[in-house]
Amino acid sequence: MSTTGTSHGTGFAPVQYLICLRGIAWREALRFLHQRERFISALVRPLVWLFIFAAGFRQILGVSIIPPYETYVLYEVYVTPGLMAMIQLFNGMQSSLSMVYDREMGNMRMLLVSPFPRWFLLVGKLLASTVVSLSQVYAYLVVAGLWGVEAPVWGYVTVLPALALTGMMLGALGMLLSSVIRQLENFAGVMNFVIFPMFFASSALYPLWLVQQSSPVVYTICRLNPFTYAVELIRFALYCKIDWLSLAVVAAMTIVFTTGAIVAYDPARGLMSRRGGG
């Protein structure tokens, strides 16, 4: 292939990278549109918490005035950022499930033998998966708004960068997990040992000061859980504020998980090379 007019050392022009990225994004969008149950299930889980659990916990779990809130808030208001992050967490795992399925069916091989750099293909899929999670989160916010759970108007805009970053982190985690899941049937185990501990051992459902009062050990686990910082980053951004610690942790973990996934899918160094590729 002629390298005239192409980027140095790659053999591809920027427009060719954009065409490849568009193809990856279009494939992910078609998969999402054809799996309507995936969209419905993504909304059912958080809405169950919002409509049923929040109604019961409202009377027994008071939320004091803690940042970013400037007054007392109802439990359903407090739990909404955690439910938004939950949607992205499950989407990241669904993305990993699709990669395991593609590997079993042989579709992954067609993607990974592309002449484009493997890291670009993986990052492109990660970006496409994040865009899908954003559509799910905003659909949830529409329903939550009809239920009376509202944030500042500008918060729906300022939360977008936070959602993009947390979606990248959780999607990269799912991609990394897909490199170590050998069979589709093992995904249920990942659900039990990764998703639920991350979700429940975080600030998604209850303030950490309550956890600290009841169990210092669990509080420490929550503080070490990157999902906690994803929730807090979304919570502050939804109220037009920045939690700098959460931003730093989420950005760092996004880099760690993405790098780990790229290395794991590298046929020369990663786990996939020891399993016959994809």
Residue, then its C-alpha position, 0 to 999 in steps of 0.5 A: m500500500s502506498t504511503t503517499g499522503t498517509s500518516h507517518g509509520t502507519g500506512f493509513a491516512p487520518v480519514q482512513y482511521l475515521i472510516c474504520l472508526r465509523g464502521i466499528a461504531w455502526r456495527e455496535a449501534l446495529r447490534f444494540l438496535h437489534q437487541r431491544e431487550r438489552f435496552i429494556s433490561a438496562l432500564v429495568r434494573p435502575l428503575v426497580w431501585l428507583f420505584i420500589f427500593a427507594a420508596g421503601f428506603r426513603q423512610i428508614l435511610g435519611v441522607s444528611i447534607i453532604p457535598p454536592y447537595e446543599t440541602y437534605v435530599l430524598y433517597e431517590v435523588y441521592v441514589t440516582p447517580g449510582l443508578m446511572a453508573m450501574i447502567q454503565l457498569f452493566n453495559g461494560m459487562q454486556s460489551s465484554l459478553s459480546m466480545v466473548y461471543d464474537r471470539e467463540m463464533g469467530n467474528m473476533r478473528m475477522l476484526l483483529v486481523s484487520p491491518f489497522p493497529r489492534w489498539f485502535l480497533l479496541v479503543g474504537k470498540l470501547l468508544a462505541s460501547t461508551v456512546v451506547s451507554l450514554s444513550q441508556v443513561y439519558a433514557y433513564l434520566v428522562v424516566a426519572g425526571l417524569w418520576g420527579v427526580e430532577a437535577p439542575v438544568w445545566g447538570y444534564v450537560t456538565v454530567l456528559p464528560a463525567l459519563a463519557l469518562t466513567g463509561m470508558m473506565l467501566g467499558a475498559l474493565g469489561m474489555l479486560l475481563s473479556s480477555v480472561i473469560r474463556q467461555l460464554e457460560n462463565f459470564a454469569g460467574v463474572m456477574n456475581f464476582v465482579i459486578f455486584p461486589m463493585f456495585f454494593a461496595s460503593s457509595a451508589l446506594y448509601p453514603l460512605w459515612l453511614v458505612q464507616q459507622s457500621s463497618p470500618v472494614v467495609y468502608t475501607i473496601c468501598r474507598l478502594n473500589p474504583f466504582t465508588y469514584a465513578v459514582e461520585l464523579i457523576r454525582f458532583a458533575l450532575y450538580c455542576k461541580i467537580d470532585w477532583l479526587s474522583l476525576a483523578v482516580v477514574a482517569a487513572m483507572t481508565i488508563v490502567f484498564t485500557t492498557g491492560a486490555i490492549v496488552a491482553y489482546d496483543p498476540a505477542r504478549g497478552l493472554m489471547s496469545r496463550r489461547g490461540g488468539g480470538 
